């Protein structure tokens, strides 16, 4: 209200705010549990009880074909019987950022992202030949001025050895929508590989105008709205971006992405011995 003094950083719990932490508190499981009590921290028994998804062979074959043809595929939440509480993960990212000043990547302190990746391990292995490499990125995009990343390819260059012999990418990304994502609150947009002349042939100093240079090219762009718990998986060469949020957004765009790769091409970011369930 007018005349009131500005509230300090997290006036309700300043002792929990990121900049007020010590090495001791950051290493404390109790600190992270207090921030997000809905999630698990170092709960090996819970994490190890989660099993990878077992999708039907026909479904996996369809997803693999889509990856080969268009450089991406999607799976709906109805097809994914998550062990993790997806809605709780979304709330946790919002809470970490808005209440305590932590980047969304700090969701990986908790067991849930690792279990999520573990549950998708067989899907990614059977559709791309790749395994999780622990390249994590959390997202929290909020209107009216928030936006995702501008148009890009994850790999600017396209070395011949970045493809498996059958043409599948040796590096891929899994992007899980923890909340709902759509045109009003930001979602991914992609140019399918089948409509992209530069997908397998890198151009030097490529710009957006090189990729989409005719009026009819815009008709090839696909929006990828996702409900909570759904995902899109895409190759290292898919041309994609995150749209801007709008004043009409009713929720932030909250998502978690992780990389999968062939270890012989791109090594994992940490030893798999460190992961409780991978």
DAFEN-V536155 format. One record per residue. N is the residue number from 1. SS is DSSP state (2 for helix, 1 for strand, 0 for the rest). PHI is phi in whole degrees, 0 to 359 (* if undefined). OMEGA is omega as a letter, one per 30 degrees, with the letter a starting at -180 (NA if undefined). Layout:
N/SS/PHI/OMEGA, N/SS/PHI/OMEGA
This chain:
1/0/*/a, 2/0/299/l, 3/0/90/a, 4/0/281/l, 5/0/290/l, 6/0/299/l, 7/0/287/l, 8/0/290/l, 9/0/305/l, 10/0/43/a, 11/0/300/a, 12/0/283/a, 13/0/210/a, 14/2/297/a, 15/2/291/l, 16/2/261/a, 17/0/291/a, 18/2/305/a, 19/2/288/a, 20/2/262/a, 21/0/268/l, 22/0/247/l, 23/2/301/a, 24/2/292/a, 25/2/292/l, 26/2/295/l, 27/0/273/a, 28/0/268/l, 29/2/299/a, 30/2/298/l, 31/2/299/a, 32/2/291/l, 33/2/295/l, 34/2/290/l, 35/2/294/a, 36/0/226/a, 37/0/293/l, 38/0/284/a, 39/0/258/a, 40/0/259/l, 41/0/230/l, 42/0/57/l, 43/0/257/a, 44/2/299/a, 45/2/298/l, 46/2/295/a, 47/2/296/a, 48/2/288/l, 49/0/282/a, 50/0/283/a, 51/0/249/l, 52/0/299/l, 53/0/296/l, 54/0/242/l, 55/0/279/a, 56/0/295/a, 57/2/304/a, 58/2/296/l, 59/2/293/l, 60/2/296/l, 61/2/296/l, 62/2/295/l, 63/2/296/l, 64/2/296/l, 65/2/296/l, 66/2/295/l, 67/2/297/l, 68/2/295/a, 69/2/280/a, 70/2/242/l, 71/0/80/l, 72/1/197/l, 73/1/211/l, 74/1/237/l, 75/1/226/a, 76/0/275/l, 77/2/301/l, 78/2/296/a, 79/2/268/a, 80/0/234/a, 81/0/281/a, 82/0/299/l, 83/0/282/a, 84/0/284/l, 85/0/271/a, 86/2/299/a, 87/2/298/l, 88/2/294/l, 89/2/296/l, 90/2/298/l, 91/2/299/a, 92/2/294/l, 93/2/296/l, 94/2/299/a, 95/2/294/a, 96/2/301/a, 97/2/282/a, 98/2/286/a, 99/2/268/a, 100/2/232/l, 101/0/74/l, 102/0/260/l, 103/0/298/l, 104/2/306/l, 105/2/299/a, 106/2/288/l, 107/2/298/a, 108/2/285/l, 109/2/297/a, 110/0/270/a, 111/0/286/a, 112/2/303/l, 113/2/301/a, 114/2/290/l, 115/2/292/l, 116/2/303/l, 117/2/296/l, 118/2/298/a, 119/2/295/l, 120/0/266/a, 121/2/299/a, 122/2/288/l, 123/2/301/a, 124/2/288/l, 125/2/296/a, 126/2/282/a, 127/2/261/a, 128/2/231/a, 129/0/81/a, 130/0/247/l, 131/1/231/a, 132/1/302/l, 133/1/249/l, 134/1/68/l, 135/1/269/a, 136/1/264/l, 137/1/208/l, 138/1/264/a, 139/1/232/l, 140/1/216/a, 141/1/249/a, 142/0/233/l, 143/0/284/g, 144/0/270/a, 145/0/251/a, 146/0/289/l, 147/1/205/l, 148/0/281/a, 149/0/287/l, 150/0/290/a, 151/0/305/a, 152/1/194/l, 153/0/247/a, 154/0/296/l, 155/0/247/l, 156/0/294/l, 157/0/268/a, 158/0/227/a, 159/0/297/a, 160/2/304/a, 161/2/277/l, 162/2/272/l, 163/1/238/l, 164/0/292/a, 165/0/306/a, 166/0/274/l, 167/0/97/l, 168/0/288/a, 169/1/289/l, 170/0/273/l, 171/1/222/l, 172/1/216/l, 173/1/238/l, 174/1/252/a, 175/1/241/a, 176/1/258/l, 177/1/277/a, 178/0/279/l, 179/0/254/l, 180/0/275/l, 181/1/233/a, 182/1/202/a, 183/0/301/a, 184/0/281/a, 185/0/246/l, 186/1/94/l, 187/0/213/l, 188/1/280/l, 189/1/236/a, 190/1/225/l, 191/1/252/a, 192/0/305/a, 193/2/303/a, 194/2/293/l, 195/2/248/a, 196/0/236/a, 197/0/295/a, 198/0/264/a, 199/0/300/a, 200/0/256/a, 201/0/225/a, 202/0/292/l, 203/0/260/l, 204/0/291/l, 205/0/53/a, 206/0/298/l, 207/0/241/l, 208/2/301/a, 209/2/292/l, 210/2/287/a, 211/2/277/a, 212/0/237/a, 213/0/238/l, 214/0/233/l, 215/2/306/a, 216/2/290/l, 217/2/296/a, 218/2/296/l, 219/2/287/l, 220/2/274/a, 221/1/289/l, 222/1/243/l, 223/1/281/a, 224/1/236/l, 225/0/289/a, 226/1/224/l, 227/0/277/a, 228/0/303/l, 229/0/92/l, 230/0/268/a, 231/1/214/l, 232/1/233/l, 233/1/244/a, 234/1/213/a, 235/1/277/a, 236/0/294/a, 237/0/249/l, 238/0/292/l, 239/1/277/a, 240/1/205/l, 241/1/197/l, 242/1/254/a, 243/0/286/l, 244/1/280/l, 245/0/285/a, 246/0/225/l, 247/0/296/a, 248/0/268/l, 249/0/295/l, 250/0/257/l, 251/0/202/l, 252/0/290/l, 253/1/272/a, 254/1/241/a, 255/1/210/l, 256/1/223/l, 257/1/240/l, 258/1/214/a, 259/1/269/l, 260/1/229/a, 261/1/207/l, 262/0/277/a, 263/0/305/a, 264/0/288/l, 265/0/257/l, 266/0/226/a, 267/0/288/l, 268/0/294/a, 269/0/286/l, 270/0/210/a, 271/0/292/l, 272/2/291/l, 273/2/293/a, 274/2/278/a, 275/0/271/a, 276/0/294/a, 277/0/227/a, 278/0/242/NA
